[in-house]
Amino acid sequence: MSTLINASIKTSELKKIDKNKIIKGEKDSYIPITISVNDESRYGKNVSITIAQDQDERSNKAEKHYLGNGSVIWTDGKVLKGQNQSTNKSSSVSNDDMDDLPF
């Protein structure tokens, strides 16, 4: 584990979520969210939670729906991009494989 974040979501904001954003799964429904960690903090908060936007919303710079905020409370300084474990095993690359790359 490389980072711990404490955050809270305003229950009043949950009532305002656009129903079209809710994804219906086989067993439950889901709300896609985006959690961003900022380099600067305001009032001791450097984490924000928003409803995830699709490509069109991002391209059109649509207003974000903020759900809440938080703070990074611990980090070892390394945050890795999440990857599917099955992908990691089949796509591992050794340093020898990278020797012939042009950069």
Contact map, one row per residue, 1 for C-alpha under 8 A:
1111000000000000000000000000000000000000000000000000000000000000000000000000000000000000000000000000000
1111000000000000000000000000000000000000000000000000000000000000000000000111111000000000000000000000000
1111100000000000000000000000000000000000000000000000000000000000000000011111111000000000000000000000000
1111110000000000000000000000000000000000000000000000000000000000000000011110000000000000000000000000000
0011111000000000000000000000000000000000000000100000000000000000000001111100000000000000000000000000000
0001111100000000000000000000000000000000000000000000000000000000000001111000000000000000000000000000000
0000111110000000000000000000000000000000000000100000000000000000000111100000000000000000000000000000000
0000011111000000000000000000000000000000000000000000000000000000000111000000000000000000000000000000000
0000001111101000000000000000000000000000000000001000000000000000001110000000000000000000000000000000000
0000000111111100000000000000000000000000000000000000000000000000001100000000000000000000000000000000000
0000000011111110000000000000000000000000000000000000000000000000000000000000000000000000000000000000000
0000000001111111000000000000000000000000000000000000000000000000000000000000000000000000000000000000000
0000000011111111100000000000000000000000000000000000000000000000011000000000000000000000000000000000000
0000000001111111100000000000000000000000000000000000000000000000001000000000000000000000000000000000000
0000000000111111100000000000000000000000000000000000000000000000000000000000000000000000000000000000000
0000000000011111110000000000000000000000000000000000000000000000000000000000000000000000000000000000000
0000000000001111111010000000000000000000000000000000000000000000000000000000000000000000000000000000000
0000000000000001111111000000000000000000000000000000000000000000000000000000000000000000000000000000000
0000000000000000111111000000000000000000000000000000000000000000000000000000000000000000000000000000000
0000000000000000011111100000000000000000000000000000000000000000000000000000000000000000000000000000000
0000000000000000111111100000001100000000000000000000000000000000000000000000000000000000000000000000000
0000000000000000011111110000111100000000000000000000000000000000000000000000000000000000000000000000000
0000000000000000000111111000111100000000000000000000000000000000000000000000000000000000000000000000000
0000000000000000000001111101110000000000000000000000000000000000000000000000000000000000000000000000000
0000000000000000000000111111110000000000000000000000000000000000000000000000000000000000000000000000000
0000000000000000000000011111000000000000000000000000000000000000000000000000000000000000000000000000000
0000000000000000000000001111100000000000000000000000000000000000000000000000000000000000000000000000000
0000000000000000000000011111110000000000000000000000000000000000000000000000000000000000000000000000000
0000000000000000000001111011111000000000000000000000000000000000000000000000000000000000000000000000000
0000000000000000000001111001111100000000000000000000000000000000000000000000000000000000000000000000000
0000000000000000000011100000111110000000000000000010000000000000000000000000000000000000000000000000000
0000000000000000000011100000011111000000000000000011000000000000000000000000000000000000000000000000000
0000000000000000000000000000001111100000000000001111000000000000000000000000000000000000000000000000000
0000000000000000000000000000000111110000000000001111000000000000000000000000000000000000000000000000000
0000000000000000000000000000000011111000000000111100000000000000000000000000000000000000000000000000000
0000000000000000000000000000000001111100000000111000000000000000000000000000000000000000000000000000000
0000000000000000000000000000000000111110000001110000000000000000000000010000000000000000000000000000000
0000000000000000000000000000000000011111100001100000000000000000000000000000000000000000000000000000000
0000000000000000000000000000000000001111100001000000000000000000000000000000000000000000000000000000000
0000000000000000000000000000000000000111110001000000000000000000000000000000000000000000000000000000000
0000000000000000000000000000000000000111111111000000000000000000000000000000000000000000000000000000000
0000000000000000000000000000000000000001111111000000000000000000000000000000000000000000000000000000000
0000000000000000000000000000000000000000111110000000000000000000000000000000000000000000000000000000000
0000000000000000000000000000000000000000111111000000000000000000000000100000000000000000000000000000000
0000000000000000000000000000000000000000111111100000000000000000000011110000000000000000000000000000000
0000000000000000000000000000000000001111110111110000000000000000000011110000000000000000000000000000000
0000101000000000000000000000000000111100000011111000000000000000000011110000000000000000000000000000000
0000000000000000000000000000000000111000000001111100000000000000011111000000000000000000000000000000000
0000000010000000000000000000000011110000000000111110000000000000011110000000000000000000000000000000000
0000000000000000000000000000000011100000000000011111000000000001111100000000000000000000000000000000000
0000000000000000000000000000001111000000000000001111100000000001111000000000000000000000000000000000000
0000000000000000000000000000000111000000000000000111110000000000000000000000000000000000000000000000000
0000000000000000000000000000000000000000000000000011111111000001000000000000000000000000000000000000000
0000000000000000000000000000000000000000000000000001111111000000000000000000000000000000000000000000000
0000000000000000000000000000000000000000000000000000111111100000000000000000000000000000000000000000000
0000000000000000000000000000000000000000000000000000111111110000000000000000000000000000000000000000000
0000000000000000000000000000000000000000000000000000111111111100000000000000000000000000000000000000000
0000000000000000000000000000000000000000000000000000111111111100000000000000000000000000000000000000000
0000000000000000000000000000000000000000000000000000001111111100000000000000000000000000000000000000000
0000000000000000000000000000000000000000000000000000000111111100000000000000000000000000000000000000000
0000000000000000000000000000000000000000000000000000000011111110000000000000000000000000000000000000000
0000000000000000000000000000000000000000000000000000000011111111000000000000000000000000000000000000000
0000000000000000000000000000000000000000000000000000000000001111100000000000000000000000000000000000000
0000000000000000000000000000000000000000000000000110100000000111110000000000000000000000000000000000000
0000000000000000000000000000000000000000000000000110000000000011111000000000000000000000000000000000000
0000000000001000000000000000000000000000000000011110000000000001111100000000000000000000000000000000000
0000000011001100000000000000000000000000000000011110000000000000111110000000000000000000000000000000000
0000001111000000000000000000000000000000000000011100000000000000011111000000000000000000000000000000000
0000001110000000000000000000000000000000000011111000000000000000001111100000000000000000000000000000000
0000111100000000000000000000000000000000000011110000000000000000000111110000000000000000000000000000000
0000111000000000000000000000000000000000000111100000000000000000000011111000000000000000000000000000000
0011110000000000000000000000000000001000000011100000000000000000000001111110000000000000000000000000000
0011110000000000000000000000000000000000000000000000000000000000000000111110000000000000000000000000000
0111100000000000000000000000000000000000000000000000000000000000000000011111000000000000000000000000000
0111000000000000000000000000000000000000000000000000000000000000000000011111110000000000000000000000000
0110000000000000000000000000000000000000000000000000000000000000000000000111110000000000000000000000000
0110000000000000000000000000000000000000000000000000000000000000000000000011111000000000000000000000000
0110000000000000000000000000000000000000000000000000000000000000000000000011111100000000000000000000000
0110000000000000000000000000000000000000000000000000000000000000000000000000111110000000000000000000000
0000000000000000000000000000000000000000000000000000000000000000000000000000011111000000000000000000000
0000000000000000000000000000000000000000000000000000000000000000000000000000001111100000000000000000000
0000000000000000000000000000000000000000000000000000000000000000000000000000000111110000000000000000000
0000000000000000000000000000000000000000000000000000000000000000000000000000000011111011000000000000000
0000000000000000000000000000000000000000000000000000000000000000000000000000000001111111000000000000000
0000000000000000000000000000000000000000000000000000000000000000000000000000000000111111100000000000000
0000000000000000000000000000000000000000000000000000000000000000000000000000000000011111110000000000000
0000000000000000000000000000000000000000000000000000000000000000000000000000000000111111111000000000000
0000000000000000000000000000000000000000000000000000000000000000000000000000000000111111111100000000000
0000000000000000000000000000000000000000000000000000000000000000000000000000000000001111111100000000000
0000000000000000000000000000000000000000000000000000000000000000000000000000000000000111111100000000000
0000000000000000000000000000000000000000000000000000000000000000000000000000000000000011111110000000000
0000000000000000000000000000000000000000000000000000000000000000000000000000000000000001111111000000000
0000000000000000000000000000000000000000000000000000000000000000000000000000000000000000001111101100000
0000000000000000000000000000000000000000000000000000000000000000000000000000000000000000000111111100000
0000000000000000000000000000000000000000000000000000000000000000000000000000000000000000000011111110000
0000000000000000000000000000000000000000000000000000000000000000000000000000000000000000000001111110000
0000000000000000000000000000000000000000000000000000000000000000000000000000000000000000000011111111000
0000000000000000000000000000000000000000000000000000000000000000000000000000000000000000000011111111100
0000000000000000000000000000000000000000000000000000000000000000000000000000000000000000000000111111100
0000000000000000000000000000000000000000000000000000000000000000000000000000000000000000000000001111110
0000000000000000000000000000000000000000000000000000000000000000000000000000000000000000000000000111111
0000000000000000000000000000000000000000000000000000000000000000000000000000000000000000000000000001111
0000000000000000000000000000000000000000000000000000000000000000000000000000000000000000000000000000111
